[in-house]
Amino acid sequence: MSKQFDVVVIGGGPGGYIAAIRAAQLGFNTACIDEWKNGKGGPAPGGTCTNVGCIPSKALLQSSEHFEHAGHHFADHGIQVGKLELDLAKMLSRKDAVVKQNNDGILYLFKKNKVAFFHGRGSFVKATETGYEIKVAGATEESIVGKHVIVATGSSPRALPGAPFDEELVLSNDGALRIPAVPKRLGLIGSGVIGLEMGSVWRRLGAEVTVLEALPTFLGAVDEQIAKEAHKAFTKQGLKVELGVTVAEVKTDKKGVSVSYSSAKGEAKLLEVDRLIVSIGRVANTTGLNHEAVGLKLDERGAIVVDDDCKTNLPNVWAVGDVVRGPMLAHKAEEEGVAVAERIAGQHGHVNFNTIPWVIYTSPEIAWVGQTEQQLKAAGRAYKSGTFPFMANGRARALGDTTGMVKFLADAKTDEILGVHIVGPFASELISEAVVAMEFKASAEDIARICHAHPSLSEATKEAALAVDKRTLNF
Ligand SMILES: Cc1cc2nc3c(=O)[nH]c(=O)nc-3n(C[C@H](O)[C@H](O)[C@H](O)COP(=O)(O)OP(=O)(O)OC[C@H]3O[C@@H](n4cnc5c(N)ncnc54)[C@H](O)[C@@H]3O)c2cc1C
């Protein structure tokens, strides 16, 4: 007879493993099924985020930033290094070790919280009297039943038509995180978050990086003023970005990859590179779930259809994270996982989509929360804005990193903060203050009146809030 659980989670990425832990904390007998395998065929929970996403990319971004600092910035601090050498194999194995620490950490958390972990692929078999029967196909095959099922199967990289990923020459995020030798010429199709982060890593390590982007604007989702500042900084670093292109064909041979495309002006062009990273979006992982067996509804793109509460069309079947609508971000997946576990427990789990922070971990980092200036204009909302440049911040000068600014957007009448946008050092950390402020519906004046440590980058946040009222103190 199949083992019965209160909650079965399919997928052990940030959406799934966090949902499972929260469900167990709430007293539910919980199972989590995940199929990701490490190099030895063993379990590697944590999903895209831990294995080929957030964590390894940040490990390589950190290592490559150290390399760039040692090569180009240490001398400014009076530090001379001898001949700078790159041990790429060591850098990649350090990244793998960081990934493993995270995989092991999740397995430990499952044990600590008494979540039953199943390594294998989970798929629906049928609805039963006590829930849903799920088959787990791993080293062995077994069936379990969940009164509630949370689907958190994540997403996979989208390939360009006619150019499948071979992870040798045409790379997804997976291959882009393990190129064995720094390519001389690296092409990138797509200038989204993932593309820019991967491009930054390999540019810092010595590759000549060219980015082809279909959209006519650079970082279209980012506040225009911030995107312009970032574009300026990336161009200065040597990143070549061509906007408004249409890719016609990708060909690979022994010499590398050639991309024929037409420019924004319609000229036929050819980009020849040693390797090509394709980062043009991601698709929901729903194949293999056998969703038809229970009638689980998908949309035309293959994502699971959910309402605002992450409920699917089936009673007691929920879905969270990349496999449903909304931003493909690990912390969004986690928040949805927690909210669903709490809803199952009869609580009022809630995710505020307006206060989900976005971060691009390039250098300078870009981070924002809430509305952009172009969104406010389009909505006809009356607003005030205030900016403060890191150039005028003492800590940024001491760091030797004065690129960028903090920008506040506040309601013209009430002064409520509507959006905060940062390009500059440690934007990823600074944005938290803005998220908290917006969650508590703070005004720009609230931030302006709060004492911020000196010297700190957070003073730029306070000054940008002061700038909304045209009364900066240090600029
Ligand atoms: C290079 C890169 C960098 C990124 N950086 C960031 C970042 O800095 N910050 C951020 O917020 N987001 C980042 N993301 C996005 C982030 O990784 C995703 O939003 C997040 O992983 C989504 O979590 P999830 O739980 O929905 O799915 P996933 O992390 O994709 O996890 C899904 C899991 O389910 C498993 N699975 C799928 N189908 C089945 C099945 N039938 N049975 C069993 N298991 C199954 C998969 O193997 C996987 O382990 C990045 C992504 C990439 C690619």
The ligand as an SDF file (V2000), in Angstrom:
LIG
                    3D

 53 58  0  0  0  0  0  0  0  0999 V2000
   22.1970   31.4020  -14.0330 C   0  0  0  0  0  0  0  0  0  0  0  0
   21.0240   31.7490  -13.1670 C   0  0  0  0  0  0  0  0  0  0  0  0
   21.1760   32.6520  -12.1480 C   0  0  0  0  0  0  0  0  0  0  0  0
   20.1000   32.9850  -11.3410 C   0  0  0  0  0  0  0  0  0  0  0  0
   20.3020   33.8750  -10.3460 N   0  0  0  0  0  0  0  0  0  0  0  0
   19.2670   34.2150   -9.5440 C   0  0  0  0  0  0  0  0  0  0  0  0
   19.4560   35.1060   -8.4720 C   0  0  0  0  0  0  0  0  0  0  0  0
   20.5540   35.6110   -8.2490 O   0  0  0  0  0  0  0  0  0  0  0  0
   18.3970   35.3960   -7.6810 N   0  0  0  0  0  0  0  0  0  0  0  0
   17.1550   34.8580   -7.9060 C   0  0  0  0  0  0  0  0  0  0  0  0
   16.2220   35.1610   -7.1720 O   0  0  0  0  0  0  0  0  0  0  0  0
   16.9510   33.9930   -8.9260 N   0  0  0  0  0  0  0  0  0  0  0  0
   17.9710   33.6580   -9.7300 C   0  0  0  0  0  0  0  0  0  0  0  0
   17.7630   32.7540  -10.7400 N   0  0  0  0  0  0  0  0  0  0  0  0
   16.4050   32.1830  -10.9130 C   0  0  0  0  0  0  0  0  0  0  0  0
   16.1570   31.0620   -9.8870 C   0  0  0  0  0  0  0  0  0  0  0  0
   17.1560   30.0790  -10.0290 O   0  0  0  0  0  0  0  0  0  0  0  0
   14.7820   30.4560  -10.0930 C   0  0  0  0  0  0  0  0  0  0  0  0
   13.8150   31.4720  -10.0740 O   0  0  0  0  0  0  0  0  0  0  0  0
   14.4850   29.4550   -8.9690 C   0  0  0  0  0  0  0  0  0  0  0  0
   15.4140   28.4100   -8.9770 O   0  0  0  0  0  0  0  0  0  0  0  0
   13.0770   28.8890   -9.1250 C   0  0  0  0  0  0  0  0  0  0  0  0
   12.8380   27.9990   -8.0870 O   0  0  0  0  0  0  0  0  0  0  0  0
   11.8150   26.7820   -8.2440 P   0  0  0  0  0  0  0  0  0  0  0  0
   11.8130   26.0900   -6.9290 O   0  0  0  0  0  0  0  0  0  0  0  0
   10.5480   27.2730   -8.7790 O   0  0  0  0  0  0  0  0  0  0  0  0
   12.4320   25.8550   -9.3730 O   0  0  0  0  0  0  0  0  0  0  0  0
   13.8520   25.1740   -9.5850 P   0  0  0  0  0  0  0  0  0  0  0  0
   14.9170   25.8350   -8.8170 O   0  0  0  0  0  0  0  0  0  0  0  0
   14.0190   25.0530  -11.0510 O   0  0  0  0  0  0  0  0  0  0  0  0
   13.6880   23.7360   -8.9440 O   0  0  0  0  0  0  0  0  0  0  0  0
   12.8360   22.7770   -9.4740 C   0  0  0  0  0  0  0  0  0  0  0  0
   13.3270   21.4050   -9.0660 C   0  0  0  0  0  0  0  0  0  0  0  0
   12.3390   20.4510   -9.4060 O   0  0  0  0  0  0  0  0  0  0  0  0
   12.9590   19.3260   -9.9990 C   0  0  0  0  0  0  0  0  0  0  0  0
   11.9530   18.6550  -10.8350 N   0  0  0  0  0  0  0  0  0  0  0  0
   11.3760   19.0710  -11.9840 C   0  0  0  0  0  0  0  0  0  0  0  0
   10.4340   18.1920  -12.3920 N   0  0  0  0  0  0  0  0  0  0  0  0
   10.4250   17.2020  -11.4610 C   0  0  0  0  0  0  0  0  0  0  0  0
    9.6580   16.0310  -11.3020 C   0  0  0  0  0  0  0  0  0  0  0  0
    8.6910   15.7000  -12.1600 N   0  0  0  0  0  0  0  0  0  0  0  0
    9.9300   15.2330  -10.2320 N   0  0  0  0  0  0  0  0  0  0  0  0
   10.8950   15.5570   -9.3440 C   0  0  0  0  0  0  0  0  0  0  0  0
   11.6360   16.6570   -9.4350 N   0  0  0  0  0  0  0  0  0  0  0  0
   11.3930   17.4900  -10.4780 C   0  0  0  0  0  0  0  0  0  0  0  0
   14.0970   19.9350  -10.7910 C   0  0  0  0  0  0  0  0  0  0  0  0
   15.0650   18.9340  -11.0840 O   0  0  0  0  0  0  0  0  0  0  0  0
   14.5910   20.9630   -9.7790 C   0  0  0  0  0  0  0  0  0  0  0  0
   15.4750   20.3920   -8.8700 O   0  0  0  0  0  0  0  0  0  0  0  0
   18.8320   32.3840  -11.5560 C   0  0  0  0  0  0  0  0  0  0  0  0
   18.6710   31.4510  -12.5740 C   0  0  0  0  0  0  0  0  0  0  0  0
   19.7490   31.1230  -13.3780 C   0  0  0  0  0  0  0  0  0  0  0  0
   19.5520   30.1180  -14.4500 C   0  0  0  0  0  0  0  0  0  0  0  0
  1  2  1  0
  2  3  1  0
  2 52  2  0
  3  4  2  0
  4  5  1  0
  4 50  1  0
  5  6  2  0
  6  7  1  0
  6 13  1  0
  7  8  2  0
  7  9  1  0
  9 10  1  0
 10 11  2  0
 10 12  1  0
 12 13  2  0
 13 14  1  0
 14 15  1  0
 14 50  1  0
 15 16  1  0
 16 17  1  0
 16 18  1  0
 18 19  1  0
 18 20  1  0
 20 21  1  0
 20 22  1  0
 22 23  1  0
 23 24  1  0
 24 25  2  0
 24 26  1  0
 24 27  1  0
 27 28  1  0
 28 29  2  0
 28 30  1  0
 28 31  1  0
 31 32  1  0
 32 33  1  0
 33 34  1  0
 33 48  1  0
 34 35  1  0
 35 36  1  0
 35 46  1  0
 36 37  1  0
 36 45  1  0
 37 38  2  0
 38 39  1  0
 39 40  1  0
 39 45  2  0
 40 41  1  0
 40 42  2  0
 42 43  1  0
 43 44  2  0
 44 45  1  0
 46 47  1  0
 46 48  1  0
 48 49  1  0
 50 51  2  0
 51 52  1  0
 52 53  1  0
M  END
$$$$
